[in-house]
Amino acid sequence: MTDTTTADAPLAVGVIGLGDIAQKAYLPVLTALPGLDLRLMTRDRAKLDRIGEAHRIPARFTDLDALIDSGIRAAFVHAATDQHVPIVERLLTAGIDVYVDKPLDYHLDPARRLVELADRTGRSLLVGFNRRHAPGYLQAKERPRDLIVLQKNREGLPEAARTLVFDDFIHVVDTLRYLVPGEIEHVDVRSRARDGLVEHLVLTLAGDGFTALGIMNRLSGSTEEILQVSGADAKREVHNLAEVIDHRGQPTTRRRGDWVPVARQRGIEQIVLSFLDAVRAGRSIDAHDALRTHELCEEIVARIGE
């Protein structure tokens, strides 16, 4: 990799994979930030040109090695999960800091290898657990949390255990880990499956003075995400990361402002800025905490069966 950067030069950043998550969540944030030299990469030339033109990004690549050789210092990886390991391995080996969508991989061992590689190369590896940065969930963390209940439900979408847990329920797992006020001493998993597809899943995490429940119903009749934290005779609810309701006597409700971007509401803008700030400062982001979330997901899959 050729390093062409100077102190005043824009930060050269690659965006790898241009599917829905990149288009809807990340490119609107990245293209609005000053001081970035964005470079797009996907193997689909027609999509590459269409999105490049839409965002006025002239630097476009269909080959990962060519993108690396262009001198990027950081990369956002939004490719399919089964491509995360080979892409992230090449980036880290080339000395590039990496932000990657969750999960690192559908299995624990490859995820662990990526974290170990980041350690050896001294590069950042940040997994996109954006809910840790969502304002509603940060506000929930301010409150007493003797009991935490997080539901993330879907309509008509039963799924095989491994993909359900690692693609979707992983957000529930990581958010509970983030919110619990102490060390987790007990883990319990309950589920129902039919014809090899999980219909609902309930995770219990408990420790000294707290219990946390993670619930996913794939036949709930609606798509919703509801967080409740309670303690000290008070409760705070967050509905779909946008509406915060405090209960202590008469409930009070605060809603997302009309002009607050969805990416800010969901913590995407904040996690992107955190990653880019670390890159500019030369500060390495450790992925071991994210790996512990993957370890717990692997345990959940083992308990409910593939």
N, C-alpha and C positions, 0 to 999 in steps of 0.2 A: 504494500500500500504506500502510495506517495503522499506525504504530508505537505500540503500546500497552504496550511493555515498560518495566519499571523494574528497578533493580539487584536487587531481591529477588523479582521475579516469576518464575514458571516459564518456561522457554524454550519458546516456541511452535514446534512442529515438525510439518511436514506429512509424511504417508506417502502417496505417490501410486502406485497400482497395488497390488492386494491378491491377487495370485496366489500360487502355491505358495512362491516364494522369500520373499515378504513374510511369509506366514503361518508358515512353518516356521522361518525363520532370523532374521528381523529383529524382528517384533512381540514374540516372547518376550523378546528382549533389551531392546527399547525400553520395554515396559510394566513391566519390573522396575526401571528406573532412576528415581531420585528427581529432582525438579526439572524434569520435562518436562510440557508441555501438548500432548498428541498430538492431531492432527487428521487424520482419514482422508479419502481422496479416491479414488473410482472411479466410473465412469459406471453401473455395475450396482447399482441401488438395493437389490435384495434381498441381494446379497453385502455391500454396505456396511453394511446394518443388522444382518445376521447376525454379521459380524466385529466391528462396533462393540459389539453387545450382549455377545458372548463376552469381549471385553477391557474392557468397561465404559468405552468411549470415547464420550462423547456428541457430540463435534464431528465432524460427517460432511458431506461435500460431494460433489456429483456434477459440479461445474463448477470448472475450474482457476482461473479468474479470481476466483471467490468465495472459494476457499481462499486465494489470494494476498491478496485484500482483507481477509481476517480478521486479518492481521498476523503471519503466520509469519515467523520469522527464518531458518529452515533447512528443507530438505526432503530426504527420501529418495525416490528415483525408482526404482520397481520395475515400471514399465510395460513393455510389449513393446518390444523394441529399435527397431522402426521408428517408435515414438513418442518415443524419447529426445530427438531433436533439437528438435522443436517444443516439448516440455514444458520441457526444460532452457533453451532460449533465452528462454522467457517468464519463468522463474524468475530467471535471471541478470539479465535486463533490469530486473526488479523489485527487484534488490538483495538477492536471497536466496541464501545459501550452499547448495550442492548436493552431495549424495552420490548417485551413480548407478551402477546395476549395470553390469558390463562386458557387451558393449563399448559405447563411446559411440555407435557406429553401425557398420553392416556395410561402410561405405566410408570411406576415409581423409579425403577432403576435408571432408565434414560434421563428422567428429570434430575436424579441425583448426579448423574455424570455431567450434566450441564452446569450445575451449581459448583461441582468440584473443578470444572474447567475454568469457570469465572474466578474461582479462588486462585488457581495457578497462574492465570494471565493477569490478575489484578484489575480486571475490568468490571464495570457495573453490569448486573443482570437484574432487571426489575420486572416482576410479573404484574400484569395489569389488574390488580385487585382495587378497582377504582372506588368501591364503596367505603374504603378506609378514609377517603378524602371527601365523601359526600357531606355537605353541610348538615343535613338532617341527622345523619348517623354520628357525626362529630358532636352534635348537640346532645344526642342520646347518651354518649359516653360521659357527658358532664354530670349525669344524674345517678343516684343510688341504683344499683343493678343487682338486687337480690334474685330477681327472676327476669330472664330475657327470653322472649319468644319471637322468632323470625319465621314468617311464612312466605314462601316464594312459589306461587301456584300457577298452573297452566290449564288450558282448556283442550281436552281431547288429544293428549300427547304422551301416552305411555311409551317407555323407551327401555332399551337394554340397560342393565345396571351400570356397566362401566362408562358408557357415553353419557348417561344421565348424570352420574355423580361427577365425572371430571369436566363435562361441558357446562353444567348448569348448577347442580347442587354445591359445587365447589365454592361458589359465591356465598352460600349460606354458611358453609363450614368456616371459611376464612373470616367472615363478618362476626360470627359467634366467637371465634378465637380472639379477634380484635377487641370485642366488647366485654368478655368475661373479666371480672375484677380480681381474679386470682389464678392459681395453678389448677389445671384440670386434673382431677384425680379419678374420675369415673366416666366411662363412655358406654352408652347403650344405643343400639340400633334396632328399629322395628320397621318392617316394610310389608307390602303386599304386591305380589306379581302374578300375572296370568299369561300363559303361553310365552314365557320368557321375557315379558315386558313388565317393568316396575310401574305400578299405578300410584302408589304413594310411599313415602319414606319419612321416618321420624328419627331424629338424632337427639340424644340427651347427653349433655356435658355437665358435669357437676364437680364442685370443689367446696372448700371451706366457706359455708355461708351463702352459696349461690347455686342456681340451677339454670341452664340454658337449653332451650328447645329449638331445634331447627326442623321445619315442616315443609315438605313439598308434596302437593297433590297434583298429579298430572291429569286428573279427571274432575277438576274442581268447578268447571262451568265458567271460569273467568281467568284472565291473566292479571295477577296482582302480586304486590310485595308489601307486607305489613310487618313492621317492627314494633314491639312493645317492650319497654324496660320499666321495671317497677321496684320500689323499695322505699322505706321511710314513709309509708302511707301516701305515696304519690306515684303517678304513672305518666310516662311520656310515650306517645305513639307517633310513628312516621309512616305515612301512607304513600307508597310508590315513590319514595325518596323526595316527595315534593311538599306534602302537607304534614305539619307538626301539630299534634294535639296534646295539651297538658291537662292532666286530670288531678285536681286536688280541690274537691268540692265541685264548683261549676267548671266544665271543660272550657278551655280557651284554644282557639285554632289560629295557626299562622300558615298561610299558603305562599307558595313560590310567587314572587313578583311576576307580573306579565312580561317584563322585559329581561328576566333572568334566563340566560341560555340553558337549554337542556343539558349540554355538556358540563356546565358548572354545577347544576343541580345534582348530577350523577357523579361528580367528582373527577370526571375525565380531564377537564381543563387543569385542575389542580395537580393531578398526578403527572400529567405531561410537563407542567412547569417544574415540578419537583425533580423529575428526571433530567431535564435540560439544565437546570441550575447545577446539579451535581456534575454533569459533563463539563460545563464551563469551568467549574471550580476544581476539576480534577479529583473529585471526591468519589470513591467507589461505593456503590450501593450493594449491600450484602443480601443474597437471596436465600439464606438459610431459614429465615422465618417463613417465607413462601414455601420452602420445601417441607416444613412441618405441616402445612396445610395439605400438601400432596400426600404426605405420609398418612394423615388421618383419613383422607379420601380412599387411599388404598386399603386401609383397615375396614372402612365402611363397605367397600365392594366385596372384600373377603367374607364379611359377616352375612351379607344378603345373597351372595353367590353371583357368578357371572351372568 
